[in-house]
Amino acid sequence: MSVSMVTAGSYLETLLQGQPRLPSSPLAWLNQLRADAVDRAGTLKVPPTRDEEWRFTDISPLAKLSFQPVRAVSSLQTADVERFCPEEAAIRLVFIDGVYAPRLSTPSNEATDLGLVVTNLSSAVSAHATAIEPHLGRHAGFQDNVFAALNTAFLHDGALIIAPRNAAVEKPVHLLFVATQKEAASHPRCLLIAESGSAVTVVEDYVALQEEAYVTNAVTEIALADNARVDHIRVQRDSTEAFHIANCAVSLARASRYQSVSVALGARISRYNLNVRLAAEGAECAVDGLALITGRQLADTHTCIDHAQPHGVSRQSHKCIVDGAAHAVFNGKIMVRPGAQRTDSSQSSRNLLLNAKARVDTKPQLEIFADDVKCAHGATVGQLDNEEIFYLKSRGLSEIAARNLLTYAFGAEIIDRISIASLKHRLEQTVLEQTRKN
């Protein structure tokens, strides 16, 4: 696939300049999926700020960069990425600028007794085609999403996880995406299939080993069968000059449970779209997020929790800590469809401004088309509480120490919900360092 096939627009041509030509797959459906994505990308445009869903996020700075082809060969050693790896994770897939790095990875051959599959998507798609075909490209739709279309058009390497029926995977699976090349565009892909009765914890981790500008355009699809459990931890700690655009789509079957914690620390401009569909009766999800930004960063989170069937339960808490001249955006929609009776859903957006130039735009939404439901949402934007500062000062703390403590506690509430101790400790230290003022 050449760049000229993808789009005639100079904007997207610049974004995709130099992307390698992909080999044809022996699977006709996969070739057709890519071809459909190419065709669709050619008809879509990068969303402008006049688009309601993008009105607070101007991504036109992408057009000012000249993106270079990703070099497939990496000289990184295990020691270069060890500091990013949770010690609890025995299974790890590492991708360097979107390209699978087998010598840095520890795939699932250590868990063969469970039947767990953790491997590179491109090398396993034929062997596991029966499991993959119903899900790959089926949940994260690209008909109206140019970035999902571009990711799917260049679908090749990616993380594949299949948790087999009734298997409880005790240790977390770590998916590490490392950016090393400036002005490069990569398209990470993840597919997680949790079969009936299975339980798995996955860390989706984006890091950088250089501080120049680059683009990460990620797509993650997660499918939970009946009674499956997935704990999904997503950490975005890209370079502060990077552009990070991600789409995650989750589908829940009967009585399944999805728990998510997302932390956004890096990127000059980041956008995370999370769509969770409770597609069957009795499904539950808990979705928590934290954006901690400063300087001229912009962090935009859009979520949609879609209650399609009765007796669904969803909980969402999203927090933003904004310093400098940074700008945080949160748009959270809860949809209760006709017939989704006895839905129980709540959403909270709490935002802390540490500077007079800092900005937050928050928009919680409820769309309810059923009459026997319990739904609530709320949003707050403000600064630190003077009474709380006074209380801590009366207990002997300086004003700076009081402010640092309150700011740290505000963010640590979300971090504390991460189930992996070493990762939680590392992120708590990061929050403490970034919220501390002298």
N, C-alpha and C positions, 0 to 999 in steps of 0.2 A: 504494500500500500504506500503510495507516495503522498507527500504533503498536499500536492495539487489535487488529489482525489478527495481530500478531506473537506476542503473549503476554498472558496474563491476569495474570501475576505482577507485582506492583508493583516488584520488583527490576529486571526487564528493561524495564519501562515507563519507569522512571527513566533507565536507560541509553540508551534510544532516543528520549527525549522530543524532539519537534520535528523528527525526521528528515523530509526532503521526500518527497512522493509521487513515485514514479518513473514515467516515461512507459512505455507499453507498447511492446514491441519488435515489429517486423514478423516476427521469427523466432519461430515457435511453440515451438520447443524451448527457447529462452532464457526465454520467459515461463513455460514449464512448470518449468524449473529454479528460477526465483525462487519460484514458487508452492509447489513441493515444499519449498523451504527455509523459507518462511513457515510451512507446516503443521508442519514438524518442529520449528522453533523454539518453536512453541506448546506442544509436549509436553515440552520439555526444561527443566531447571532449571540455574541457575548452580551449579557444583559446590561443595559444602561441604568443610570440612577432613576430614570423616569418609570422604570419597571417597579411596581409597588413592592415586590419581594426583595428588591435590591436598592431601594431609594436611599438607604443610609450607608451603602457600601459601594464606593466608587473604585472599580478595579481597572480603570483606564491606565494607571501607571505600568501595567503589564506591557502595554504597547510601546513603552519607551525603551524596553530591553531587547537585545538581540540574542536569542537563545541558541546555544550551541548543542551539537549532538552529544549524547551521553556515551562516554567511552566504556565499553563492556568490561575491560580488564581493570581490576583494582588490586593494589598492592597492600591493602589493609591486612593487618594481622589480628589475631584474637585479642592481643593486649590493647589494641586501639579501641575496641568496643566493649571491653569487659566492664568498664565503669558504668555502663548503661544497663547492665543485665541484672535483674533481681536474682539473688542467690537461691531463691526457692524454685526457680524455673529450670527444670532438667531438660526440657524440650524447647528448642529455639530455632527459628528461621530468620536469617539475616539477608537483607536486600540492600545493595549498595547502589544508590541513584536509580532505584527501581529494578536492578538486575540481581537475580538470585546469586548468593555467594555460598556455595555448598561447603567450602572449607571452613567457614565461620559459623556454620549451622550445626545443630544437633537435632536431626529429624526424629521421627517417631519410632525408629527401630528399637529404642529402649522401652517402648510401651506396647510391643507386639502381643503380649499376653492379654491386653485389653482389647486388641483390635483397633486401637486408635490410629487414625491416619493424620499425619502432619507432614506435609511435603510441598514441593514446588508444584504449582498448578499445571504448568506447561508439560512437565514430565509425567504427570499422573492422570491427565484428563482422559486418556484412552482407557486406562485400566479401571477408572472409576466413573466412566461416562454415564452409567445408569443412575448413579447417585447425583452426579453433577448437573446433567442436562435440565432437570426440572427446576433448578435454582439459579444457575449462572446467567446473569443478565435478565432474570425474570422479576426480581424484587426491586432493584434500583433501576427504575425505568429511565430511558434516555430519550423518549419521544419529545419531551419539552425541556430537557436539561442538556445544554451543550457540553458541559464538562463531563457528565456521565457518558455522553455519546463519544467524546474523544477518548476517554479511558477505555471504553469497550472496543472502539475501533482499533486500538493498539494493544488489545488484550493478549498477553503472552505469559511472562513470569507473574507469579502471584502466590499468595499463601492459601493453601487448601487444608482445612481441618474437617475431619469427619469423626464425630464421637459416636461410636456404635451403640446399638440398643442396650439399655440398662447398664451402661458402663459409667462408673463414677471416677473421673480422672482427678486424682487428689492434688497433683502438682500443676501449677499454672503453665500455660503455653505462652511463650514470649515471641512476638513478631516484631522484629527490629528493622526499621527503615532508616538508613543512614544517608544523609546528603553530604557529598564530598566535592562536587563540581559546581563552580559558579556559572550562572546564566545557563543552567541546564533545566530541562523539563522532564519530570518523571511521572509515571502513572501507576502507582501502587494499587494492587488489587487483592482483596481478601474474600474468601468464601468459607463460611462456617456452617456446617450442617450438623445439628444435634438431633440424633435419632431418638425414638421414643424411649423415655425413662432415663436418658443419659444426663450427665452433669459435667460441665467443663468451665474452667476459668481461663480467659484469654486476655493478654496484655498487648494492645496495639500501640506501638511506641515509635514516634517520629523524632529523630535527633539530627544534629548537624555537627560536622567536624570542620566547618569553615563559616565565615561570617558574611560572605558575599550574597548577592541576590540569586535566587533560583525559584523554580515553581514545582510544587508537589500537588498533583491532582489525583486524589485517592478515591476509591470506591470500595465499600465493604458491604457484603450481603450476609445476613444471618438468618437461618431458618431453623425454628424449633418445632419438633414434632410433639405429639401428645406427652405431657408430663415431663418434658425436658427442662433442664435448668442451665442457664448461661449467665456467667458473671463476666461482664465485658468492661475492661479498664482501658481507657484511651488517653494517651498522654501526647500532647503536641508541644515539643520544645525545640522548634526550628530556630534557625538564625533570625535575628530581629530585622534582617533585610529581605527575608524570604516571602514568598506568596504561597499560602497553603489553602487549597480548596478541597473539601471532602464531602462525600455523600455516603451515608450509611442507611441501609434499609433493613428492617427487622420484621419477620413474620412469625407470629405466635399461634400455635395450635392449641387444642383443648388442654386446659389445666397446666400449661407451661408457664415458666417464670423467667423473665429477662431482667437482669439488674445491671445498670450501667453507671459508671463514673467517668466523666470526661473532664480533663484538665488542659486548658490552653494557656501556655506561657510565652511562646515564641511567635515569630512571623511579623513582618511589617503589616501585612493584611492577611487575615484568616477568615474563612467562612466554613462553618460546619453545619450541614443539613442532616438531621436525624429524623427518620420517619419510622414509627413503630406501629404496626398493625396488629391489633388483637383480633385475629381472624376467626377464633372459635370460642366457645363458651368457657368461662372460668379462667381465662388467661390473665396473667398479672405482670406488671412491669414497674420498676422503680428506676427513674432516670434522674441523675444528679450531675451538676456541672459547675465548674469554676473557671472563670477567666481572670487572670492576673496580668495586667498590662500597664505599660508606662511609656514615656517618650511620645512618639507619634504613631504608636501601634493602633491598629483597628482590629477588634475581634468580634465577629458576627456569628451568632448561634441561632439557627432556625430549627424548631422541632415541631413535629406533628404526631400526636398520639391518637390513633384512629380506633375507636371502640366499635367494632363491626358486629359483635354478638353479645348476648346477655351475660350478666354476672362477671364482667371484667373489672379489674382493679388497676388503677395507675396512680403513682405518686411521682411528682417531679419537684425538684428544688434546684434552682439555678442562681448562682451568685457571681457578681463581677466586682473586682477591686480595681479601680482606675486611678492612675496617677499621671502626672505630667500633663501633656496635651493629648492623651490617648482617648480613644472613643470605643465604647463597648455597645453592642447591639444584641438584644434578645427578643425573639419573636416565637412565642410558644402557643401552639394551637391544640386544643382538645376537641376532637370530633366524636359525638355520640350519634350513631346512625339509627334510623328507624328500626325498632325491634330490639335494640340493645338495652333492654330493660335491666334494672338493678345494677346499673353501672355505678361504680364508686371511684371518683377521680378528684384529685386535688393538684394544684400547681402553685408554686411560689417563686417569685422573682425578686431577689433582694440585691441591692446595688449600693456600693460604697464609693464615694468620690473623695479622693485625698488631696485634690488640688482644684483651684477655682477654674482652671482651663480644662479640666477633665470633663468628659461628656458620656452620658448613658442614654440610649433610647430603648425603652422596653415596651413590649406589646403582648400581654397575655390575652388569649382568645378562647372563648367557649362557643361551640356550635352544637346545640342539643336538639335532636329530633325524636326524642323518646320522653315519656312523661313520668316514669318511675325511676328516677336517678338521684344520686347525691354527688353534686359537683361543686367545686369551689376553686377560685383563683385569686391571686393578689400580687401586687407589685409595690415596692418601695424604692426610692432613690434618695440618698441623703449623705450627710457627713457623720463623723463620729459623734456620739451622744455626749454633750458637755457634762451631764450629770454623772455618767459613768466615768468620765475622765476625772471629775472632781472626787468621786468616791475613791478611785485608786490613788489619787494624790494625797487624800486624807489618810491613806494607809502607808504613806512613806515613799511612794514612787514619784519620780520626776514627771513632768508633763510629757516629755518625749518618750520615756519608758512606758507611761500609761497609754499613749497613742499607739506605740509599737505593739504592745500587748493586745490591745483591743482589735487592731487591724489583723494581727496574726490569728487571733481566735476566730474572727469572722471567716477567714478562708479555711482554717484548719478543720472547721466543722464538716466541710465537704471531703477534704483529704482523709479524714478519719474513717470514712465509709469504704475506703479501699481495703480489700481483704488480705493483701500481700504485705507483710510487715516491713520488709526491707525497702520496698518501693514507697510505702507510706511514709517511712522515716525520711527517705531521701527527698520526697516532695515537701514534707513538712519543713525540712531544713531550707529548701528553696524558697518557700513562702516566707519563712522567718527572715531570710536574707533580703528578699525583695521588698518586704514591708518595713524593714528597719530603717529608721532615719536618725541621724545624729543631731 
